[in-house]
Structure formats: C-alpha cells, structure tokens
Amino acid sequence: MFSEAVSFAVKLLPQRTTLPILSGVLLEATSTGLVLSSFDYEVSARTEITAEVTEEGRALVSGRLLADIASRLPASAPVEVFSEDSRIVVRAGSARFTLLSMPVEEYPNLPTVGAPTGSVPADAFSQAVAQVAVAASRDDVTPVITGVQLEISGDSLSLVATDRYRVAVRGIQWESANEGATTITALVPARTLQEIGRTFGNTGTITISITGGDDRELIAFSSEKRTVTSLLIKGNFPPVKRLFPEQVDNYAVINTAELVEATRRVQLVLEREAALRYSFDLEGLTLEAIGSEQAQASENIEALLNGTDTVVSLKPQFLLDGLGAVHSEFVRIAFTKTENPNKPGPVLITSQSSKDKAASDDYRYLLQPNLLLR
C-alpha cells in the first residue's frame, strides 16, 4: 500500500526541475491516515492511505528516492516513517533508510479542487484516452495540439486529439453533476491524461472537476482517495471534428491483426519517414514498399472492397497507431474524396464488429495520406 501510494504521488513529477524542492513528495500524518502529495505548479497528485498515526506532522523528502526505496521494502513487514533530528527515517523489518528532510515551509500549497463537474466510467475513460492521445502532437512548438480536448455536452464526453496529420475522436457516456449544464471544453496535456487513464482505469468511476482560477483553468480527476490536478493548456484547439465526413461509400473491410502484421513486415525495408503504398481492388489489398535502393517488399492480404479501386500511401506507424486503437477483429478503412480526382483524401479508420457490420464504440481515426506514389 505504501509503495503504491508513493509511486502514484511521484509519477507525474518532472524528471528535471529548476526548483529542487518541487522534486519532493509531501508526507502528512493526520488523524485519518497518511497523505502523500506532489506538485510542480503544473500538475499535482494527492493520495491518502490508512496508517496508525502516533504523532501528526508534515515532512518533505525526495520523491524519486522515496519511490525507489518503497518499491524495495520487504512486502510482509509494516512500514514505519518518523523524524529523527533533521532527517526522515523509513523502516520496514530490518531495513532502515535515513533521508534528508527538505524545507517543508517552502513547499507550495496544493491547488484547491472545486465542485464536481461530472463523472465517467473509469474503464471507458481509460480506453478512450489510450485510443485518442496517440494522435496528439509531441512537438512543443505548438502547445495547443499537444493536448487532448475534452468536450462535454449533455450526457456525452468527447475526446479529440490531432497532430495535423491525423485526428482521433472517441465519445463516451458522461454523467453531469449539474442539471442544465452548458457545453464545456477543457484542453488537457496528453501526457498527463495518459497517466491518469492508466492509473485510474480500474477504479470504477472517475469524478472530474473543471474550475476557473486567478491565472488558468484547472481540471481535477478523483477516484478512491486519489486526485490528480492539471492546469489546462491555453489557446484555441483547431475545429478538427468538422473534417470527419458524415458518410463514406467507398471503403474496405480487413482483418485487423492481418493488416497490422503485414504492415510491420513490409515496412522493414522502408527508409525513415517513408510511406507504404496500399492498393485496394476487388482481389484484395496489396502492400508495397518501393523507392529504396537497398530493398523492396510487397504482400497481399484479403480485403473486402466496397466501391472503386483505390491506392493510398500512408506512413505505416501512423496507420499502426490507429489500428492499435481499434479493438475489434475487423477494421473499416474508408476513402474520402477531394476536389482533385488524382489526389486521395484522408482515410477514415473505424472498428468493425464483423465483415459486414460496423461496431458501435464511436471511435474514429482520420489519417492524411502522403502524395500518391506512381
């Protein structure tokens, strides 16, 4: 329990910080138990565990070091934490560690969590985050697209992410804490949201609070005595949801695992950043890696085409990211059109419960193809 609590508290701490005190984890012994917290002015984590408290107090120690120690303590022995002079002692069984105490009076106050905005099923939220966050940009030059946009409307929560080359969207059920609530948006850093999705995935229900502050809006995720807060990203998220077509009549249905394996094999001969050519016709799908002087590759797999023959060139990793988020045996790849008949539009990837039936999970992944290689 102690090790899990410390691990949770330090997960979102930055690897490097200009203020050493922000690398600490705050230990607070209260009448109800032991509270562990961390805060770096952007993200905070707080958790409370049951403890037998003989004397209430506060202490601040190195977060990473405490996590390493806690993970190695004997599992069967109870953990004792107490102060000794200006140091903090952690003891379990015959193992004893003495840590330097950091100045707790210099540690910033954790942000205040406002009233709940609503709640979501933890498993659905975790899955949605994993499906969507992969499409968020990793380029800090444009911070607004390094986040995942949460869009709350009525009884639904939509998650959206883009890096300009692809867009991922997933909708899940939302239970509002306020009747008649208006549409709310919150742009959350993707890395923070991914950690929240992994940590809270099996907790039952996640309560979300979105509150305004003196400087920037704050979002909080809480479940089972654990809370993570994050400042929201400033700026206007691009209106990428309007890029999705309402209906696409030209598409192919393929076994997801077969397409993943074929893509991984054929891309072995590709040079970095090169694209694979995917040719769809009534006989199936042909994957080709061409243009390299050293090696070439091709493979044919079964595909059920509805519409006209189509050729698109896609970056294999971007396609694999989308396929990895499709949790179904089959996948539908739909071909949108552009004003130029010789230039294909983005491909729309959705899950397919069978060869002839679309799934109902509301996941969509729009991927921009490279220029057609002829």
C-alpha positions in Angstrom: 0.0 0.0 0.0 2.8 2.4 1.0 4.8 1.7 -2.2 1.7 2.1 -4.4 0.9 5.4 -2.8 4.4 6.8 -3.2 4.6 5.6 -6.8 1.3 7.4 -7.6 2.4 10.6 -5.9 5.7 10.8 -7.9 4.6 9.5 -11.3 3.8 12.9 -12.8 6.8 14.7 -11.3 9.2 16.1 -13.9 12.5 14.3 -14.4 14.3 17.6 -14.1 13.2 20.8 -12.4 14.8 24.2 -11.9 13.5 24.2 -8.3 14.8 21.1 -6.4 12.0 21.5 -3.8 9.4 20.6 -6.5 11.0 17.1 -6.8 9.9 16.3 -3.3 6.9 14.4 -2.1 5.0 15.8 0.9 4.1 13.4 3.7 1.3 14.5 6.1 0.4 12.4 9.1 -3.2 13.3 10.1 -5.8 11.9 12.4 -7.3 9.9 9.5 -4.1 8.5 8.0 -1.1 9.3 5.8 -1.5 11.8 2.9 1.2 11.9 0.2 1.3 14.8 -2.3 3.4 16.2 -5.1 3.1 19.5 -7.0 5.2 21.2 -9.7 2.9 24.2 -10.3 1.5 22.4 -13.5 0.4 19.1 -12.1 -0.4 17.8 -8.6 -1.1 14.4 -7.2 -2.6 13.5 -3.8 -3.5 10.2 -2.2 -4.4 9.1 1.3 -3.7 5.7 2.8 -4.7 4.1 6.2 -2.0 4.5 8.8 -1.6 4.3 12.6 -0.5 7.8 13.5 1.2 8.3 16.8 2.1 12.0 16.1 0.7 14.3 13.5 3.1 16.2 11.3 4.5 17.1 7.9 7.7 16.2 6.1 9.1 16.7 2.6 11.6 14.3 1.1 13.0 13.4 -2.4 10.2 11.8 -4.4 12.2 9.6 -6.7 14.4 8.3 -3.9 11.4 7.5 -1.7 9.7 5.7 -4.6 12.9 3.6 -5.2 13.1 2.8 -1.5 9.4 2.0 -1.1 9.5 -0.4 -4.0 12.3 -2.4 -2.4 11.0 -2.7 1.1 10.1 -6.1 2.4 6.5 -6.8 1.3 5.4 -8.6 4.5 6.8 -6.0 7.0 4.8 -2.9 8.1 6.4 0.4 7.1 7.3 3.0 9.8 8.0 6.6 8.9 9.3 9.0 11.6 11.5 12.0 12.0 14.9 11.8 13.7 16.7 15.2 14.2 16.5 16.9 10.8 16.1 13.6 8.8 13.2 11.3 8.0 13.6 7.6 8.7 11.8 4.9 6.7 11.9 1.4 8.3 10.5 -2.0 7.4 11.6 -5.1 9.1 15.4 -4.9 9.4 15.7 -2.4 6.5 16.3 1.2 7.6 16.7 4.3 5.4 17.5 7.8 6.5 16.6 10.6 4.1 17.4 14.3 4.2 14.4 16.4 5.1 13.7 19.2 2.7 12.3 22.6 4.0 8.6 21.9 4.1 7.7 25.5 4.8 9.0 26.4 1.3 6.7 23.9 -0.4 3.8 25.4 -2.4 0.2 24.9 -1.4 -1.6 22.3 -3.5 -4.3 23.7 -5.7 -7.9 23.6 -4.4 -10.3 21.3 -6.2 -13.7 22.8 -7.0 -17.1 21.2 -7.0 -17.6 18.2 -9.3 -18.5 18.9 -12.9 -19.5 15.3 -13.6 -18.3 11.7 -13.7 -17.4 9.0 -16.2 -16.9 5.2 -16.0 -13.2 4.6 -15.3 -12.7 1.8 -17.7 -14.4 3.6 -20.7 -12.4 6.7 -19.9 -9.1 4.9 -19.7 -9.8 3.1 -23.0 -10.9 6.3 -24.7 -7.7 8.2 -23.6 -5.5 5.3 -24.9 -7.3 5.4 -28.3 -7.2 9.2 -28.7 -4.0 10.5 -27.0 -1.8 8.7 -29.5 -2.8 11.3 -32.1 -1.7 14.3 -30.0 1.4 16.2 -31.2 4.7 15.7 -29.4 6.1 19.0 -30.8 6.1 21.6 -28.0 6.4 24.4 -30.6 2.6 24.4 -30.9 1.4 23.6 -27.4 -2.3 23.7 -28.3 -2.1 20.4 -30.2 0.0 18.6 -27.5 -3.2 18.2 -25.6 -6.4 16.2 -25.7 -9.6 18.3 -26.0 -12.4 17.2 -23.7 -15.8 18.3 -24.9 -18.7 17.9 -22.6 -22.2 18.2 -23.9 -25.4 16.8 -22.3 -24.8 13.2 -21.3 -21.7 12.7 -23.5 -18.0 13.4 -23.3 -15.9 13.5 -26.4 -12.1 13.3 -26.5 -10.3 14.8 -29.5 -6.6 14.9 -30.5 -4.6 15.9 -33.6 -1.0 16.5 -34.7 -2.1 18.0 -38.0 -1.5 14.7 -39.9 -4.3 12.7 -38.1 -7.3 13.2 -35.9 -8.6 10.8 -33.3 -12.1 11.1 -31.7 -13.9 8.9 -29.2 -17.2 9.6 -27.3 -18.2 8.0 -24.0 -21.0 8.4 -21.5 -21.0 11.4 -19.2 -23.0 12.0 -16.0 -23.2 15.7 -15.3 -23.3 16.9 -11.7 -25.3 20.0 -12.7 -28.7 19.9 -14.3 -28.9 22.0 -17.4 -25.1 22.4 -17.7 -23.9 24.1 -20.9 -21.2 22.8 -23.2 -17.8 22.7 -21.6 -14.3 22.2 -23.2 -11.0 21.5 -21.5 -7.7 21.1 -23.2 -5.6 18.7 -21.1 -1.9 17.9 -21.7 -1.8 14.4 -23.4 1.0 13.0 -21.2 -0.9 13.9 -18.0 -4.1 12.4 -19.4 -2.4 9.2 -20.4 -1.0 8.7 -16.9 -4.5 9.4 -15.4 -6.0 6.8 -17.8 -3.5 4.2 -16.8 -3.7 4.9 -13.1 -7.5 5.2 -12.7 -8.5 2.6 -15.3 -9.8 0.0 -12.8 -11.3 2.3 -10.1 -15.0 2.2 -11.1 -15.8 5.9 -11.5 -13.8 9.0 -12.1 -15.1 12.3 -10.9 -14.0 15.3 -13.0 -13.9 18.9 -11.7 -13.2 21.9 -14.0 -12.7 25.2 -12.2 -11.5 28.7 -13.1 -8.7 30.3 -11.3 -6.8 33.5 -11.0 -4.5 32.6 -13.8 -5.6 29.5 -15.7 -8.3 26.9 -15.5 -7.7 23.8 -13.6 -9.0 20.2 -14.1 -9.1 17.6 -11.4 -9.6 13.8 -11.7 -10.5 12.0 -8.5 -11.2 8.3 -7.6 -10.8 6.2 -4.5 -8.9 8.8 -2.3 -6.7 9.7 -5.2 -6.7 13.0 -7.0 -4.7 14.5 -9.9 -5.0 18.1 -11.0 -3.6 19.8 -14.1 -3.6 23.3 -15.5 -5.3 23.4 -18.8 -3.5 24.4 -22.0 -4.2 27.9 -23.1 -5.3 28.6 -26.7 -8.0 27.6 -29.2 -8.0 23.9 -30.2 -8.5 23.6 -34.0 -12.0 22.7 -35.1 -10.9 19.3 -36.5 -14.1 17.4 -35.8 -15.6 19.1 -38.8 -13.1 17.3 -41.0 -14.9 14.0 -40.5 -17.3 13.1 -43.3 -20.9 12.1 -42.4 -20.8 9.2 -44.8 -18.2 7.5 -47.0 -19.4 4.9 -49.5 -16.0 3.8 -50.8 -14.3 1.5 -48.2 -12.6 -1.8 -47.5 -13.0 -4.2 -44.6 -9.9 -6.1 -43.4 -8.9 -8.4 -40.6 -7.2 -6.0 -38.1 -4.5 -8.4 -37.0 -3.6 -9.4 -40.6 -3.2 -5.8 -41.6 -1.1 -5.0 -38.6 1.3 -7.9 -39.2 1.5 -7.3 -43.0 2.3 -3.6 -42.4 5.0 -4.5 -39.8 6.6 -6.9 -42.2 6.6 -4.8 -45.3 7.8 -1.6 -43.5 11.0 -3.4 -42.5 12.7 -2.3 -45.8 11.5 1.3 -45.6 13.7 4.2 -45.1 12.8 6.6 -42.2 9.7 8.7 -42.7 8.9 6.8 -46.0 5.4 5.7 -46.8 3.9 2.3 -47.7 1.6 2.1 -50.7 -1.7 0.4 -50.1 -3.6 -0.7 -53.3 -7.2 -1.9 -52.8 -9.1 -3.7 -55.5 -11.7 -6.5 -55.8 -8.9 -9.1 -55.4 -7.8 -7.7 -52.0 -5.1 -5.4 -50.7 -1.5 -5.2 -51.9 1.1 -3.5 -49.6 4.2 -2.3 -51.3 7.4 -0.7 -50.0 9.2 0.9 -53.0 11.7 3.5 -53.7 14.6 2.1 -51.6 17.8 1.2 -53.5 18.6 -1.5 -50.9 15.5 -3.5 -50.6 11.8 -3.7 -51.6 8.9 -5.7 -50.3 5.2 -6.4 -51.0 2.5 -8.6 -49.6 -1.1 -9.4 -50.5 -3.9 -9.9 -47.9 -7.6 -10.4 -48.1 -9.8 -7.3 -48.1 -13.5 -6.8 -48.9 -13.8 -3.7 -51.1 -17.0 -1.7 -51.4 -16.6 0.8 -54.2 -13.9 1.6 -56.7 -10.2 0.6 -56.7 -8.2 2.9 -54.6 -4.5 3.5 -54.0 -3.2 5.5 -51.0 0.3 6.0 -49.5 0.3 6.1 -45.7 3.0 6.4 -43.0 3.0 2.9 -41.5 3.4 4.0 -37.9 0.5 6.4 -38.1 -1.6 3.6 -39.5 -0.5 1.2 -36.9 -1.4 3.7 -34.2 -4.9 3.8 -35.5 -5.2 0.0 -35.9 -3.9 -0.4 -32.3 -6.8 1.6 -31.1 -9.4 -0.5 -33.0 -10.4 -3.1 -30.5 -12.3 -5.3 -33.0 -11.5 -8.3 -35.2 -12.1 -6.3 -38.4 -11.4 -2.7 -39.3 -13.0 -0.5 -41.9 -10.8 1.8 -44.0 -12.9 4.4 -45.8 -11.6 6.6 -48.6 -12.7 10.2 -48.7 -12.6 12.3 -51.8 -11.0 15.7 -52.6 -11.7 18.1 -55.4 -8.7 16.7 -57.2 -9.6 13.2 -58.6 -5.9 12.3 -58.7 -5.3 13.1 -55.1 -6.9 10.9 -52.4 -8.5 12.4 -49.3 -7.9 11.3 -45.8 -8.7 7.7 -44.9 -11.2 7.2 -42.1 -10.5 4.2 -39.8 -13.3 2.8 -37.7 -13.9 -0.5 -35.9 -15.9 -3.2 -37.5 -17.6 -6.0 -35.3 -17.7 -8.3 -38.3 -17.1 -8.3 -42.1 -20.5 -6.7 -42.7 -21.4 -4.9 -39.5 -19.9 -1.7 -38.1 -19.1 -1.5 -34.4 -20.8 0.9 -32.1 -17.9 2.2 -30.0 -17.9 5.7 -31.6 -14.1 5.6 -32.2 -12.9 7.4 -35.4 -9.4 8.0 -36.7 -8.8 10.2 -39.7 -5.3 9.9 -41.3 -4.0 12.1 -44.1 -2.3 10.1 -46.9 1.0 11.1 -48.4 1.1 12.2 -52.0 0.3 9.3 -54.2 3.4 7.5 -55.3 3.2 6.5 -59.0 
